[in-house]
């Protein structure tokens, strides 16, 4: 049997620092486009239905036992956005 001589040549290793630099430059360009109103750097489709401050204003004085019969649900962001 003959050996397989059609193997691809080895890919040269790219400097990790250069790769990181390229990624930062790409992110910088995306953020610049975001500032110009042309999209966002980290898009997501999460839409909160409520804000924590509004929920505290409406329900902050109620106990857990008083809230259960209401059956209310809410979606709030994990950050103070």
Backbone as numpy.savetxt, mean C-alpha at the origin, in Angstrom:
# Nx Ny Nz CAx CAy CAz Cx Cy Cz
25.55 -40.65 -25.46 24.72 -39.48 -25.46 25.60 -38.25 -25.46
25.12 -37.22 -26.07 25.90 -35.98 -26.14 25.41 -35.01 -25.07
26.30 -34.11 -24.69 25.94 -33.09 -23.70 25.15 -31.98 -24.36
24.32 -31.31 -23.57 23.55 -30.17 -24.07 24.46 -28.94 -24.11
24.82 -28.50 -25.29 25.72 -27.35 -25.44 24.97 -26.06 -25.72
23.66 -26.09 -25.66 22.87 -24.89 -25.95 22.49 -24.12 -24.68
23.25 -24.32 -23.63 22.96 -23.63 -22.37 23.21 -22.13 -22.53
22.41 -21.33 -21.85 22.56 -19.88 -21.92 23.79 -19.44 -21.14
24.45 -18.38 -21.60 25.61 -17.89 -20.85 25.17 -17.33 -19.51
26.04 -17.36 -18.52 25.66 -16.85 -17.20 25.39 -15.35 -17.25
24.38 -14.94 -16.50 24.02 -13.52 -16.42 24.95 -12.85 -15.42
25.57 -11.72 -15.82 26.47 -11.05 -14.87 25.69 -10.52 -13.67
26.30 -10.63 -12.52 25.66 -10.15 -11.30 25.64 -8.63 -11.31
24.46 -8.05 -11.03 24.33 -6.60 -11.00 24.60 -6.11 -9.58
25.26 -4.99 -9.49 25.57 -4.42 -8.19 24.27 -4.08 -7.47
24.10 -4.57 -6.27 22.87 -4.36 -5.51 22.62 -2.88 -5.24
23.67 -2.13 -4.96 23.51 -0.70 -4.72 22.98 0.01 -5.96
23.44 -0.40 -7.14 22.96 0.20 -8.38 21.48 -0.11 -8.58
21.07 -1.32 -8.28 19.67 -1.71 -8.40 18.80 -0.88 -7.46
19.24 -0.70 -6.23 18.49 0.11 -5.26 18.39 1.54 -5.75
19.46 2.09 -6.29 19.46 3.45 -6.82 18.46 3.60 -7.95
18.44 2.63 -8.85 17.48 2.67 -9.97 16.04 2.65 -9.45
15.76 1.82 -8.47 14.40 1.73 -7.91 14.00 3.04 -7.23
14.94 3.66 -6.52 14.63 4.94 -5.87 14.35 6.02 -6.90
15.11 6.01 -8.00 14.87 6.99 -9.06 13.51 6.79 -9.70
13.12 5.54 -9.92 11.80 5.25 -10.48 10.69 5.71 -9.54
10.86 5.45 -8.24 9.87 5.89 -7.26 9.79 7.41 -7.21
10.92 8.07 -7.29 10.95 9.53 -7.30 10.17 10.08 -8.50
10.34 9.45 -9.66 9.61 9.87 -10.86 8.11 9.65 -10.69
7.73 8.52 -10.11 6.31 8.24 -9.88 5.72 9.26 -8.92
6.45 9.60 -7.86 5.96 10.59 -6.89 5.85 11.96 -7.53
6.76 12.29 -8.44 6.68 13.57 -9.15 5.43 13.61 -10.01
5.12 12.50 -10.67 3.90 12.42 -11.47 2.68 12.57 -10.58
2.74 11.99 -9.39 1.63 12.11 -8.43 1.42 13.57 -8.06
2.50 14.31 -7.85 2.39 15.72 -7.50 1.76 16.52 -8.63
1.93 16.04 -9.86 1.35 16.71 -11.03 -0.06 16.20 -11.32
-0.60 15.34 -10.47 -1.96 14.83 -10.65 -2.07 13.70 -11.64
-1.02 12.96 -11.87 -1.02 11.88 -12.87 -0.96 10.50 -12.24
-1.66 10.26 -11.16 -1.65 8.96 -10.52 -1.01 9.02 -9.15
-0.90 7.87 -8.50 -0.33 7.80 -7.17 0.78 6.76 -7.13
1.73 6.95 -6.21 2.87 6.04 -6.09 2.46 4.68 -5.56
1.56 4.64 -4.59 1.13 3.39 -3.98 -0.40 3.32 -4.01
-1.00 2.98 -5.15 -2.46 2.99 -5.25 -3.10 1.85 -4.47
-4.31 2.10 -3.99 -5.12 1.04 -3.39 -6.58 1.41 -3.58
-7.43 0.45 -3.44 -8.86 0.70 -3.65 -9.64 0.69 -2.34
-8.96 0.83 -1.21 -9.62 0.85 0.09 -10.30 2.20 0.30
-11.59 2.18 0.57 -12.35 3.39 0.82 -13.02 3.26 2.19
-12.53 4.01 3.18 -13.15 3.92 4.51 -14.58 4.46 4.46
-15.47 3.83 5.21 -16.85 4.30 5.25 -17.05 5.29 6.39
-16.14 5.32 7.35 -16.27 6.19 8.52 -14.90 6.71 8.94
-14.90 7.72 9.75 -13.68 8.22 10.39 -13.79 7.95 11.88
-12.66 7.60 12.49 -12.67 7.24 13.91 -13.22 8.37 14.76
-12.87 9.61 14.45 -13.36 10.75 15.24 -14.88 10.84 15.21
-15.48 10.57 14.05 -16.94 10.59 13.95 -17.57 9.47 14.77
-16.95 8.30 14.75 -17.48 7.17 15.52 -17.39 7.45 17.02
-16.27 8.03 17.45 -16.14 8.36 18.88 -17.16 9.41 19.28
-17.42 10.36 18.41 -18.41 11.40 18.71 -19.81 10.79 18.83
-20.12 9.82 17.98 -21.45 9.22 17.98 -21.64 8.14 19.04
-20.61 7.33 19.27 -20.76 6.14 20.11 -19.80 6.08 21.29
-18.99 7.09 21.51 -17.97 7.05 22.54 -18.49 6.89 23.95
-19.70 7.34 24.21 -20.24 7.25 25.57 -21.01 5.96 25.82
-21.11 5.09 24.82 -21.88 3.85 24.96 -20.97 2.69 25.39
-21.53 1.76 26.12 -20.80 0.57 26.54 -20.92 -0.49 25.43
-20.14 -1.54 25.55 -20.21 -2.63 24.57 -21.60 -3.26 24.56
-22.21 -3.36 25.72 -23.55 -3.94 25.80 -24.59 -3.07 25.10
-24.40 -1.78 25.11 -25.33 -0.88 24.42 -25.10 -0.87 22.91
-23.86 -1.14 22.48 -23.54 -1.13 21.06 -23.97 -2.40 20.33
-23.94 -3.55 21.00 -24.27 -4.82 20.36 -25.65 -4.83 19.70
-26.71 -4.39 20.37 -28.02 -4.44 19.72 -28.12 -3.53 18.50
-27.27 -2.52 18.40 -27.32 -1.61 17.26 -26.86 -2.29 15.97
-25.97 -3.27 16.10 -25.49 -3.98 14.91 -24.74 -3.12 13.93
-24.19 -2.03 14.37 -23.49 -1.11 13.48 -22.13 -1.68 13.07
-21.73 -1.44 11.84 -20.40 -1.81 11.36 -19.76 -0.58 10.73
-18.44 -0.58 10.69 -17.71 0.55 10.12 -16.38 0.09 9.57
-15.87 0.80 8.57 -14.53 0.58 8.04 -13.77 1.88 8.26
-12.66 1.81 8.98 -11.84 2.98 9.23 -10.41 2.70 8.79
-9.67 3.73 8.37 -8.27 3.51 7.99 -7.42 3.18 9.19
-6.33 2.47 8.96 -5.44 2.08 10.05 -4.54 3.22 10.48
-4.47 4.28 9.69 -3.63 5.42 10.06 -4.54 6.63 10.33
-3.95 7.68 10.86 -4.70 8.90 11.14 -4.70 9.79 9.91
-5.17 9.28 8.80 -5.17 10.00 7.52 -6.26 11.05 7.46
